[in-house]
Amino acid sequence: MTNKQQKKLLCVDDLRHAEYYQMQDTFDNLYSKSRNGEIFQNLMPLILSRENILLAYRNIKSNGGSKTRGTDKIVIDDIGKLSAEEYVEKLRYIVAGSKHGYRPKAVRRKEIPKLNGKLRPLGIPCMWDRLVQQCIKQIMEPVCEAKFSENSYGFRPLRSVEHAIQRIYQLMQRTNLHYVVEFDIKGFFDNVDHSKLIKQIWSLGIRDKQLLYVIKQILKAPIKMPDGDIQYPEKGTPQGGIISPLLANIVLNELDHWIDSRWIEHPITEKYSYKVNSNGSKDLGHAYRAMKTTGLKEMYIVRYADDFRILCRTKSEAERIKIAVSKWLCERLRLEVSPEKTRIVNVKKKYSEFLGFKIKVHPKGGKWTVESHVCDKALCRQKEALIEQAKKVAKPPQHSTESYEIHLYNAKVVGAQSYYKIATHINIDFNVLNLAVMRVFTNRLRTQKCNRLRRKGRPLTKAEIGLYGNTPMMRYVAGSDEPIYPIGFVQHKPPWTKKRKANLYTAEGRKEIYDNLRINTSLMVEMMKFSGKNSTEYSDNKISLYSAQLGKCGITEIEFQCLEDIHCHHKLPKQYGGTDRYDNLVLVLPQIHRLIHAADEITIRKYIELLKLDKTQILKLNKYRELAKNNPITVK
């Protein structure tokens, strides 16, 4: 490892936030106890602890949906105006203070169009109910993670679509499993059985009756339909709720382990010796070779939320698995599969679709090699979205600008390339998109005298050069000189394998993905505990700044030694319209804070001599003085 790599501070947002509020040890302890099979009967005190509630605010605030309003019209900014103590006490009262118990407000129903023309119902809880769900999720997740299967990849820490696709590639190419059973559960989120779900949570060791009562209330929260009608659900979990993905994984975790027990975790494997691989997994090759001589069916599941595939070796096995799993889902989980969408695919002959990719194998060098593309529906959707945005670039809507629409177009390009570049034939698929989109740009940006598309424009940023270098496919729009990112300039990137050792809830598992805070954490804890009457947003941002500034003054870079050393300055003071937002705050020493606001010449000189500021530091200081409507300090 180079010195540059050693100095790099690795960070995962959820871990960093947990560290801010001293919750990581709690999560580690819950995970360890769950791995050891312990029972949890008193989780509510942890859920309603001050640190966990403040952490919930932090995680919700950084979520893109924090500006989405529920039926009570409240957003996270409204809650952030409360003091930390007011916020904590109100959330505790909502959950446990009322004599009637927790009663979530109505969930706002919003329907979004699906690819097949149907509508997908989303349920948007009110902000206070989202915070309650976040508090519960933070405590339940480490307990559940200890019990979840390795073959589940959706909505879990350190797991992604990329890992799921890599596992499919591995099973097809290296394990030579070429029959795929594609399952589709009818309306999964709308048909989850509440009583069955509560029993599954109980079986995971979560037996706090007060917590189970709160979860039941979340499941039964009334739904306010677009026409104003109120409905009371008897089954299902609302898509859009913060805790819904975790509950969905709990429901289908039973399926994961049932499939695993048919082969990769079969009791026979315990009778054979094995070695431990470098990644921490067991090499059970001896057991699997012996099991192939028996009548056991070889099968592997790859699941992402409610979308899953089972891979096996022969067609007859695939047919039996399709029937058995469909029957098991119906009888055990009370879920029905769609007969039209559930099918068996021989990937030597046809493509199997999964998570927006279509995958098959073809012979190469005496072996079967994976070949993958963007699936037809996804490619059509990307084409329509990019063409629509290209039209807006040529003719911006009212109250918009050409530069802004180009920015939106480029964001769509980067997003599509980042997601689909793990397809082996991504360059072929996206070149088709490039031809279609550039035809629209060429036609719609043509004027009577010339075409506004140019080969030269503004200098590219470092990030843009990293993505596109000096590709001849780049075009610029004359007038704004903004670049149009080429959708066709993309190369295949092999998907990463999920690191088995990586784990948010063990010290060893965090080593490769994360570095602990390199600051005085005890001082940060003091900041968190003594938040005073300041707003929750102000207190939270102050902790973030302490971490970002590495525990040092924002001007002198002198390390803070005690709580009294830390003054939080509003760059644009509140009397001039400044807010408690993160980008309007900086932590400085008390002497620097006085110097920013000082108007008396004698006081200014006194502190400059005391602090021995250099020219660079005075220039930084002057920026804050000017925002505070004070004259800059002259540098001699």
C-alpha positions as CSV (number, residue, x, y, z in Angstrom):
1,M,0.0,0.0,0.0
2,T,1.4,3.4,-1.0
3,N,1.8,6.3,1.5
4,K,-1.0,8.1,-0.4
5,Q,-3.3,5.2,0.1
6,Q,-2.4,4.9,3.8
7,K,-3.2,8.6,4.4
8,K,-6.6,8.3,2.8
9,L,-9.4,8.5,5.3
10,L,-11.9,5.8,4.5
11,C,-15.5,6.6,5.5
12,V,-18.9,5.1,5.3
13,D,-21.7,7.6,6.2
14,D,-23.7,5.3,8.4
15,L,-20.7,4.3,10.4
16,R,-19.5,7.9,10.7
17,H,-22.9,9.0,12.0
18,A,-23.0,6.2,14.5
19,E,-19.6,7.2,15.7
20,Y,-20.7,10.8,16.1
21,Y,-23.4,9.7,18.6
22,Q,-21.4,6.9,20.3
23,M,-23.8,4.2,19.1
24,Q,-21.3,1.9,17.3
25,D,-20.4,-0.1,20.4
26,T,-24.2,-0.6,21.1
27,F,-24.7,-1.9,17.5
28,D,-21.7,-4.2,17.8
29,N,-22.9,-5.6,21.0
30,L,-26.4,-6.3,19.6
31,Y,-24.9,-8.0,16.6
32,S,-22.6,-10.2,18.7
33,K,-25.4,-11.3,21.0
34,S,-27.7,-12.1,18.1
35,R,-24.9,-14.2,16.5
36,N,-24.7,-16.1,19.8
37,G,-28.5,-16.8,19.7
38,E,-29.4,-14.5,22.6
39,I,-33.0,-13.2,23.1
40,F,-33.8,-9.5,23.2
41,Q,-36.7,-8.6,25.5
42,N,-35.8,-5.0,26.4
43,L,-34.9,-3.1,23.3
44,M,-37.2,-0.1,23.7
45,P,-34.8,1.7,26.2
46,L,-32.1,1.6,23.5
47,I,-34.6,2.7,20.8
48,L,-35.6,5.7,22.9
49,S,-32.1,6.6,24.1
50,R,-31.1,10.2,23.5
51,E,-28.1,9.1,21.3
52,N,-30.2,6.8,19.1
53,I,-32.9,9.5,18.6
54,L,-30.3,12.1,17.7
55,L,-28.7,9.6,15.3
56,A,-32.0,9.1,13.7
57,Y,-32.3,12.8,13.0
58,R,-28.9,12.8,11.5
59,N,-29.6,9.8,9.2
60,I,-33.0,11.2,8.1
61,K,-31.5,14.6,7.4
62,S,-29.0,13.2,5.0
63,N,-31.7,11.2,3.2
64,G,-33.0,12.6,-0.1
65,G,-36.6,12.1,1.0
66,S,-36.2,14.4,4.0
67,K,-37.9,17.2,2.0
68,T,-40.9,15.0,1.0
69,R,-44.0,15.9,3.0
70,G,-46.4,13.5,4.6
71,T,-50.1,14.1,5.4
72,D,-49.0,16.6,8.2
73,K,-46.9,18.7,5.7
74,I,-43.9,18.7,8.0
75,V,-40.3,18.3,6.7
76,I,-37.1,17.6,8.5
77,D,-36.1,21.3,8.5
78,D,-39.2,22.0,10.7
79,I,-38.0,19.5,13.3
80,G,-34.5,20.8,13.1
81,K,-35.6,24.1,14.5
82,L,-36.5,22.5,17.8
83,S,-33.7,22.2,20.4
84,A,-32.2,18.8,20.8
85,E,-33.9,18.3,24.1
86,E,-37.3,19.3,22.8
87,Y,-36.9,17.0,19.8
88,V,-35.9,14.0,22.0
89,E,-38.7,14.5,24.5
90,K,-41.3,14.9,21.8
91,L,-40.3,11.7,20.0
92,R,-40.3,9.8,23.3
93,Y,-43.8,11.2,24.0
94,I,-45.1,10.1,20.5
95,V,-43.9,6.6,21.1
96,A,-44.5,5.9,24.8
97,G,-45.9,9.0,26.4
98,S,-49.5,8.9,25.4
99,K,-51.9,6.7,27.5
100,H,-53.3,5.4,24.2
101,G,-49.9,4.2,23.1
102,Y,-48.2,4.9,19.8
103,R,-50.6,5.9,17.0
104,P,-48.9,6.7,13.7
105,K,-50.6,9.4,11.5
106,A,-52.1,8.5,8.2
107,V,-49.6,7.5,5.4
108,R,-49.9,9.6,2.2
109,R,-50.5,7.4,-0.8
110,K,-48.7,8.4,-4.0
111,E,-48.8,6.3,-7.2
112,I,-45.9,6.3,-9.6
113,P,-46.0,4.7,-13.1
114,K,-44.3,1.4,-13.8
115,L,-42.7,0.2,-17.0
116,N,-45.7,-2.0,-17.9
117,G,-48.1,1.0,-17.7
118,K,-49.5,0.1,-14.2
119,L,-49.0,2.2,-11.1
120,R,-46.8,1.4,-8.2
121,P,-48.3,2.5,-4.8
122,L,-46.0,4.3,-2.5
123,G,-46.8,5.1,1.1
124,I,-45.2,8.3,2.5
125,P,-45.3,8.4,6.4
126,C,-45.3,11.7,8.3
127,M,-41.9,13.0,9.3
128,W,-42.3,12.2,13.0
129,D,-43.3,8.6,12.1
130,R,-40.3,8.3,9.8
131,L,-38.1,9.3,12.7
132,V,-39.7,6.7,14.9
133,Q,-39.1,4.0,12.1
134,Q,-35.5,5.1,11.8
135,C,-34.9,4.8,15.5
136,I,-36.4,1.2,15.4
137,K,-34.4,0.3,12.2
138,Q,-31.1,1.4,13.8
139,I,-31.5,-1.0,16.7
140,M,-33.2,-3.9,14.8
141,E,-30.8,-4.0,11.9
142,P,-27.7,-5.3,13.7
143,V,-29.8,-8.0,15.4
144,C,-31.3,-9.1,12.0
145,E,-28.0,-8.8,10.1
146,A,-26.6,-11.5,12.3
147,K,-29.3,-13.9,11.1
148,F,-29.7,-12.9,7.5
149,S,-28.4,-15.2,4.6
150,E,-25.3,-14.3,2.6
151,N,-27.3,-14.7,-0.5
152,S,-29.5,-11.7,0.1
153,Y,-28.3,-8.4,-1.4
154,G,-31.1,-5.9,-1.4
155,F,-31.3,-3.0,1.1
156,R,-28.6,-4.3,3.4
157,P,-25.4,-2.6,4.6
158,L,-22.4,-3.0,2.3
159,R,-24.4,-4.9,-0.3
160,S,-25.6,-3.7,-3.7
161,V,-26.9,-4.7,-7.1
162,E,-23.3,-5.0,-8.3
163,H,-22.7,-7.8,-5.7
164,A,-25.9,-9.6,-6.8
165,I,-25.0,-9.5,-10.5
166,Q,-21.4,-10.7,-9.7
167,R,-22.8,-13.7,-7.8
168,I,-25.0,-14.5,-10.9
169,Y,-22.0,-14.3,-13.2
170,Q,-20.0,-16.5,-10.8
171,L,-22.6,-19.2,-10.6
172,M,-23.2,-19.3,-14.4
173,Q,-19.5,-19.1,-15.5
174,R,-17.5,-20.8,-12.7
175,T,-20.0,-23.2,-11.2
176,N,-21.7,-23.9,-14.6
177,L,-25.2,-23.7,-13.4
178,H,-27.1,-22.9,-16.6
179,Y,-30.8,-23.3,-15.7
180,V,-32.3,-20.3,-14.0
181,V,-35.7,-20.2,-12.3
182,E,-37.1,-16.7,-12.5
183,F,-39.7,-16.0,-9.8
184,D,-42.1,-13.1,-9.5
185,I,-44.2,-12.7,-6.4
186,K,-47.6,-11.0,-7.0
187,G,-47.7,-7.6,-5.2
188,F,-45.2,-8.7,-2.5
189,F,-45.3,-5.5,-0.5
190,D,-49.1,-5.3,-0.6
191,N,-49.6,-8.9,0.5
192,V,-47.2,-9.4,3.4
193,D,-49.1,-11.2,6.2
194,H,-48.9,-9.2,9.4
195,S,-49.3,-12.0,11.9
196,K,-46.7,-14.1,10.1
197,L,-44.2,-11.2,10.0
198,I,-44.6,-10.7,13.8
199,K,-43.9,-14.4,14.3
200,Q,-40.8,-14.1,12.1
201,I,-39.5,-11.2,14.1
202,W,-40.1,-13.2,17.3
203,S,-38.1,-16.1,15.8
204,L,-35.2,-13.8,15.2
205,G,-34.9,-13.3,18.9
206,I,-36.7,-9.9,19.1
207,R,-39.2,-10.5,21.8
208,D,-39.7,-7.0,23.3
209,K,-43.5,-6.9,23.4
210,Q,-43.6,-3.1,23.5
211,L,-41.5,-2.9,20.3
212,L,-43.7,-5.6,18.6
213,Y,-46.7,-3.5,19.5
214,V,-45.2,-0.4,17.9
215,I,-44.3,-2.4,14.7
216,K,-47.9,-3.7,14.6
217,Q,-49.2,-0.1,14.8
218,I,-46.8,0.9,11.9
219,L,-48.2,-1.9,9.8
220,K,-51.7,-0.9,10.5
221,A,-51.2,2.8,9.9
222,P,-54.2,4.3,8.0
223,I,-53.6,5.2,4.3
224,K,-54.8,8.5,2.9
225,M,-55.6,7.9,-0.8
226,P,-55.2,10.6,-3.5
227,D,-59.0,11.2,-3.5
228,G,-58.9,11.8,0.3
229,D,-60.4,8.5,1.3
230,I,-58.9,6.7,4.3
231,Q,-58.2,3.0,4.2
232,Y,-57.0,0.6,7.0
233,P,-54.7,-2.1,5.7
234,E,-55.1,-5.7,6.9
235,K,-51.9,-6.9,5.2
236,G,-48.8,-5.5,3.4
237,T,-46.1,-3.0,4.3
238,P,-46.1,0.4,2.7
239,Q,-43.4,0.9,0.0
240,G,-41.8,4.2,1.0
241,G,-41.6,3.5,4.7
242,I,-38.1,3.5,6.2
243,I,-38.5,0.2,8.0
244,S,-40.3,-1.5,5.1
245,P,-37.1,-2.9,3.3
246,L,-35.9,-4.4,6.6
247,L,-39.3,-6.0,7.2
248,A,-39.3,-7.3,3.6
249,N,-35.9,-9.0,4.2
250,I,-37.2,-10.5,7.5
251,V,-40.2,-12.0,5.6
252,L,-38.0,-13.6,2.8
253,N,-35.1,-14.5,5.1
254,E,-37.0,-17.7,5.9
255,L,-37.0,-18.5,2.1
256,D,-33.3,-17.8,1.8
257,H,-32.4,-20.2,4.6
258,W,-34.8,-22.9,3.3
259,I,-33.1,-22.8,-0.1
260,D,-29.6,-22.7,1.5
261,S,-30.5,-25.8,3.7
262,R,-31.2,-27.8,0.5
263,W,-27.6,-27.6,-0.6
264,I,-25.0,-25.1,0.6
265,E,-26.0,-25.4,4.2
266,H,-27.2,-29.0,4.1
267,P,-26.4,-30.9,7.3
268,I,-24.2,-33.3,5.3
269,T,-21.6,-30.6,4.8
270,E,-20.8,-30.7,8.5
271,K,-19.5,-34.3,8.2
272,Y,-16.7,-33.3,5.8
273,S,-13.4,-31.4,6.4
274,Y,-13.0,-28.0,5.0
275,K,-10.4,-25.2,4.8
276,V,-11.0,-21.5,5.4
277,N,-10.4,-19.2,2.4
278,S,-8.6,-15.9,2.6
279,N,-11.9,-14.0,2.5
280,G,-13.1,-15.9,5.6
281,S,-15.5,-18.3,3.7
282,K,-15.5,-22.1,4.1
283,D,-14.2,-24.2,1.2
284,L,-16.7,-27.1,1.2
285,G,-15.6,-28.6,-2.1
286,H,-15.2,-32.1,-0.6
287,A,-18.7,-32.1,0.7
288,Y,-20.3,-30.8,-2.5
289,R,-18.5,-33.4,-4.6
290,A,-19.8,-36.1,-2.4
291,M,-23.3,-34.6,-2.4
292,K,-23.5,-34.7,-6.2
293,T,-23.6,-38.5,-6.0
294,T,-26.8,-38.4,-3.9
295,G,-30.3,-37.5,-5.0
296,L,-30.0,-33.9,-3.5
297,K,-30.9,-31.1,-5.8
298,E,-28.0,-28.6,-6.3
299,M,-29.5,-25.0,-6.1
300,Y,-28.4,-21.5,-5.2
301,I,-30.5,-18.5,-4.6
302,V,-29.6,-14.9,-5.4
303,R,-32.1,-12.4,-4.0
304,Y,-32.5,-8.6,-4.1
305,A,-35.5,-7.6,-2.0
306,D,-38.5,-9.4,-3.5
307,D,-36.8,-10.2,-6.8
308,F,-34.9,-13.5,-6.7
309,R,-33.4,-16.2,-9.0
310,I,-32.6,-19.8,-8.2
311,L,-29.9,-21.4,-10.3
312,C,-29.5,-25.2,-10.8
313,R,-27.8,-27.7,-13.0
314,T,-30.5,-29.6,-15.0
315,K,-33.9,-28.8,-16.4
316,S,-35.6,-31.5,-14.4
317,E,-34.2,-30.0,-11.2
318,A,-35.4,-26.6,-12.3
319,E,-38.9,-27.8,-12.9
320,R,-39.1,-29.5,-9.5
321,I,-37.6,-26.4,-7.8
322,K,-40.2,-24.1,-9.5
323,I,-43.1,-26.2,-8.2
324,A,-41.6,-26.7,-4.7
325,V,-40.7,-23.0,-4.1
326,S,-44.1,-21.8,-5.4
327,K,-45.9,-24.2,-3.1
328,W,-43.6,-23.3,-0.1
329,L,-44.2,-19.5,-0.6
330,C,-48.0,-20.1,-0.7
331,E,-48.1,-22.4,2.4
332,R,-45.4,-20.9,4.6
333,L,-45.5,-17.2,3.7
334,R,-49.0,-16.9,2.2
335,L,-47.5,-15.3,-0.9
336,E,-48.5,-16.2,-4.5
337,V,-46.2,-16.3,-7.5
338,S,-47.2,-14.9,-10.9
339,P,-47.5,-17.9,-13.2
340,E,-47.0,-15.6,-16.3
341,K,-43.7,-14.1,-15.1
342,T,-42.3,-17.2,-13.3
343,R,-40.3,-19.3,-15.8
344,I,-37.3,-21.5,-16.4
345,V,-34.6,-20.2,-18.6
346,N,-31.7,-22.2,-20.2
347,V,-29.1,-19.5,-20.4
348,K,-27.1,-21.4,-23.1
349,K,-30.0,-20.5,-25.4
350,K,-31.9,-17.5,-24.0
351,Y,-31.3,-14.5,-21.8
352,S,-32.3,-14.4,-18.2
353,E,-33.3,-11.0,-16.9
354,F,-32.4,-9.7,-13.4
355,L,-32.3,-6.2,-12.0
356,G,-32.3,-4.5,-15.4
357,F,-29.7,-6.8,-17.0
358,K,-30.2,-9.7,-19.4
359,I,-27.6,-12.5,-19.0
360,K,-26.7,-15.6,-20.9
361,V,-23.6,-17.7,-21.5
362,H,-21.8,-18.5,-24.8
363,P,-19.0,-21.0,-25.6
364,K,-15.5,-19.5,-25.6
365,G,-12.2,-21.4,-25.5
366,G,-13.9,-24.6,-24.5
367,K,-15.8,-22.9,-21.6
368,W,-19.1,-21.2,-21.1
369,T,-18.5,-17.4,-20.6
370,V,-21.0,-14.9,-19.4
371,E,-22.5,-12.4,-21.8
372,S,-24.7,-9.6,-20.5
373,H,-26.6,-6.6,-21.9
374,V,-28.9,-3.9,-20.6
375,C,-32.4,-5.6,-20.8
376,D,-34.6,-4.3,-23.5
377,K,-37.2,-2.6,-21.3
378,A,-34.5,-0.8,-19.3
379,L,-32.7,0.3,-22.5
380,C,-36.0,1.7,-23.9
381,R,-36.6,3.5,-20.7
382,Q,-33.2,5.1,-20.7
383,K,-33.6,6.1,-24.3
384,E,-36.9,7.8,-23.7
385,A,-35.6,9.6,-20.6
386,L,-32.5,10.9,-22.3
387,I,-34.4,12.0,-25.4
388,E,-36.9,13.8,-23.3
389,Q,-34.2,15.6,-21.4
390,A,-32.3,16.4,-24.7
391,K,-35.5,18.2,-25.9
392,K,-35.5,20.3,-22.7
393,V,-31.9,21.3,-23.3
394,A,-32.8,22.6,-26.7
395,K,-36.0,24.3,-25.4
396,P,-35.8,24.8,-21.6
397,P,-39.2,24.9,-19.8
398,Q,-40.4,28.1,-18.1
399,H,-38.4,29.2,-15.0
400,S,-35.5,27.0,-16.1
401,T,-32.2,27.6,-17.9
402,E,-30.2,25.8,-20.6
403,S,-27.3,25.3,-18.3
404,Y,-29.5,23.7,-15.6
405,E,-31.1,21.3,-18.1
406,I,-27.7,20.3,-19.4
407,H,-26.7,19.6,-15.8
408,L,-29.8,17.3,-15.4
409,Y,-29.0,15.6,-18.7
410,N,-25.4,14.9,-17.6
411,A,-26.6,13.6,-14.2
412,K,-28.8,11.1,-16.0
413,V,-25.9,10.0,-18.2
414,V,-23.5,9.5,-15.3
415,G,-26.2,7.6,-13.3
416,A,-27.0,5.2,-16.2
417,Q,-23.3,4.6,-16.9
418,S,-22.5,3.9,-13.2
419,Y,-25.4,1.4,-12.9
420,Y,-25.1,-0.5,-16.1
421,K,-21.3,-0.5,-16.8
422,I,-21.1,-4.0,-15.2
423,A,-22.9,-5.4,-18.3
424,T,-20.2,-7.0,-20.5
425,H,-21.7,-5.5,-23.7
426,I,-22.5,-2.1,-22.3
427,N,-20.6,-0.2,-25.0
428,I,-22.7,-1.8,-27.7
429,D,-26.0,-1.0,-25.9
430,F,-25.1,2.6,-25.1
431,N,-23.8,3.3,-28.5
432,V,-27.3,2.7,-29.7
433,L,-28.5,5.3,-27.2
434,N,-25.8,7.7,-28.2
435,L,-26.9,7.6,-31.9
436,A,-30.5,8.3,-30.9
437,V,-29.8,11.1,-28.5
438,M,-27.2,12.9,-30.6
439,R,-29.7,12.9,-33.5
440,V,-32.1,14.8,-31.3
441,F,-29.3,17.3,-30.2
442,T,-28.1,17.8,-33.8
443,N,-31.6,18.5,-35.1
444,R,-32.9,20.6,-32.3
445,L,-29.8,22.8,-31.8
446,R,-29.6,23.6,-35.5
447,T,-30.2,27.3,-36.4
448,Q,-30.6,28.9,-39.8
449,K,-26.9,29.8,-39.9
450,C,-25.2,26.9,-38.0
451,N,-25.5,24.2,-35.5
452,R,-24.9,25.1,-31.8
453,L,-23.1,21.8,-31.1
454,R,-19.4,22.4,-30.9
455,R,-16.3,20.3,-30.4
456,K,-14.8,22.8,-28.0
457,G,-16.1,24.6,-24.9
458,R,-15.2,25.4,-21.3
459,P,-12.3,23.5,-19.6
460,L,-13.4,20.2,-18.1
461,T,-13.2,19.8,-14.3
462,K,-10.9,17.2,-12.8
463,A,-13.8,14.8,-12.2
464,E,-15.0,15.2,-15.8
465,I,-11.5,14.5,-17.1
466,G,-11.4,11.4,-15.0
467,L,-14.7,10.2,-16.5
468,Y,-14.3,11.2,-20.1
469,G,-10.7,12.3,-20.6
470,N,-10.2,13.8,-24.1
471,T,-12.8,11.6,-25.9
472,P,-13.7,12.9,-29.4
473,M,-17.3,12.1,-28.6
474,M,-17.7,15.1,-26.2
475,R,-19.8,18.0,-27.5
476,Y,-20.4,21.4,-26.2
477,V,-23.4,23.8,-26.6
478,A,-22.4,27.2,-28.0
479,G,-23.4,30.1,-25.8
480,S,-23.2,28.3,-22.5
481,D,-20.1,26.3,-23.5
482,E,-21.3,23.5,-21.3
483,P,-20.3,19.9,-22.2
484,I,-22.8,17.3,-23.2
485,Y,-21.5,14.0,-21.7
486,P,-21.4,11.2,-24.3
487,I,-23.7,8.3,-23.2
488,G,-21.8,6.0,-25.6
489,F,-18.4,6.6,-24.0
490,V,-18.4,3.8,-21.4
491,Q,-16.5,0.6,-20.9
492,H,-17.4,-2.6,-19.1
493,K,-16.2,-2.9,-15.5
494,P,-16.2,-6.3,-13.9
495,P,-18.6,-6.2,-10.9
496,W,-17.0,-6.4,-7.4
497,T,-17.4,-9.4,-5.2
498,K,-19.0,-8.9,-1.8
499,K,-16.2,-9.0,0.7
500,R,-17.2,-11.7,3.2
501,K,-15.0,-10.1,5.9
502,A,-16.6,-6.7,5.5
503,N,-19.1,-6.1,8.3
504,L,-20.4,-2.9,9.9
505,Y,-20.9,-4.5,13.2
506,T,-17.5,-6.0,14.0
507,A,-14.2,-4.2,14.5
508,E,-12.4,-6.7,12.2
509,G,-15.1,-6.3,9.5
510,R,-14.7,-2.5,9.4
511,K,-11.0,-2.4,8.9
512,E,-11.0,-2.6,5.1
513,I,-13.9,-0.2,4.6
514,Y,-13.5,2.4,7.2
515,D,-11.0,4.3,9.4
516,N,-12.0,5.3,12.9
517,L,-12.2,9.0,13.7
518,R,-8.7,10.5,14.0
519,I,-9.9,13.1,16.5
520,N,-10.5,13.6,20.2
521,T,-13.8,11.6,20.4
522,S,-14.3,12.3,24.1
523,L,-14.6,16.0,23.4
524,M,-17.1,15.3,20.6
525,V,-19.2,13.3,23.1
526,E,-19.2,16.3,25.4
527,M,-20.4,18.5,22.5
528,M,-23.2,16.0,21.9
529,K,-24.3,15.9,25.5
530,F,-24.2,19.7,26.2
531,S,-26.2,20.9,23.2
532,G,-28.0,23.6,25.3
533,K,-31.0,25.3,23.8
534,N,-29.7,25.4,20.3
535,S,-31.7,23.9,17.4
536,T,-31.2,20.2,16.6
537,E,-29.9,21.2,13.2
538,Y,-27.3,23.5,14.7
539,S,-26.1,20.9,17.3
540,D,-25.9,18.1,14.7
541,N,-24.0,20.3,12.2
542,K,-21.6,21.4,15.0
543,I,-20.6,17.7,15.5
544,S,-20.2,17.2,11.8
545,L,-17.9,20.2,11.5
546,Y,-15.8,19.0,14.4
547,S,-15.2,15.8,12.5
548,A,-14.7,17.5,9.1
549,Q,-12.2,20.0,10.6
550,L,-10.4,17.1,12.4
551,G,-11.0,18.7,15.8
552,K,-9.1,21.9,14.8
553,C,-9.9,25.6,14.4
554,G,-11.1,26.5,10.9
555,I,-8.6,29.3,10.6
556,T,-5.6,28.7,12.8
557,E,-5.8,24.8,12.6
558,I,-4.9,24.7,16.3
559,E,-6.4,21.6,18.0
560,F,-9.3,22.2,20.4
561,Q,-8.4,21.1,23.9
562,C,-11.7,21.6,25.8
563,L,-15.4,22.4,25.2
564,E,-14.8,26.1,26.0
565,D,-12.3,26.3,23.1
566,I,-15.0,25.5,20.5
567,H,-17.0,28.5,19.3
568,C,-19.4,27.9,16.4
569,H,-19.5,31.0,14.1
570,H,-22.3,31.7,11.6
571,K,-20.5,32.8,8.4
572,L,-23.5,35.0,7.5
573,P,-24.8,36.1,10.9
574,K,-28.4,35.4,11.7
575,Q,-29.3,39.1,11.8
576,Y,-28.4,39.3,8.1
577,G,-30.4,36.2,7.2
578,G,-27.9,33.5,8.1
579,T,-29.2,30.0,9.0
580,D,-28.0,27.0,11.0
581,R,-27.1,25.1,7.8
582,Y,-23.8,23.2,7.7
583,D,-22.3,25.3,5.0
584,N,-23.0,28.5,7.0
585,L,-21.1,27.4,10.1
586,V,-17.4,27.1,11.0
587,L,-15.8,26.1,14.3
588,V,-13.1,28.5,15.6
589,L,-11.2,29.4,18.8
590,P,-12.9,32.0,21.0
591,Q,-10.1,34.5,20.3
592,I,-10.7,34.1,16.5
593,H,-14.5,34.5,17.1
594,R,-13.9,37.8,18.9
595,L,-11.6,38.9,16.1
596,I,-14.2,38.2,13.4
597,H,-16.7,40.5,15.2
598,A,-14.3,43.1,16.7
599,A,-14.6,46.7,15.4
600,D,-12.1,48.4,17.8
601,E,-8.7,48.8,16.3
602,I,-6.8,48.2,19.6
603,T,-8.7,44.9,20.2
604,I,-8.0,43.7,16.7
605,R,-4.2,44.4,17.0
606,K,-4.1,42.8,20.4
607,Y,-5.6,39.5,19.2
608,I,-3.5,39.4,16.0
609,E,-0.3,39.8,18.0
610,L,-1.5,37.2,20.5
611,L,-2.4,34.6,17.8
612,K,0.5,35.5,15.5
613,L,-1.7,35.0,12.4
614,D,0.0,34.8,9.0
615,K,-1.2,36.4,5.8
616,T,-3.1,33.3,4.6
617,Q,-5.0,33.1,8.0
618,I,-5.8,36.8,7.9
619,L,-7.2,36.4,4.4
620,K,-9.5,33.6,5.6
621,L,-10.5,35.8,8.6
622,N,-11.3,38.7,6.4
623,K,-13.8,36.6,4.4
624,Y,-15.8,36.0,7.6
625,R,-15.4,39.7,8.7
626,E,-16.8,40.9,5.4
627,L,-19.8,38.6,5.7
628,A,-20.3,40.0,9.2
629,K,-20.3,43.6,7.8
630,N,-16.9,44.4,9.3
631,N,-14.0,46.0,7.5
632,P,-11.2,43.7,6.5
633,I,-8.0,43.7,8.5
634,T,-5.1,45.2,6.5
635,V,-2.0,43.0,6.1
636,K,1.3,44.8,6.5
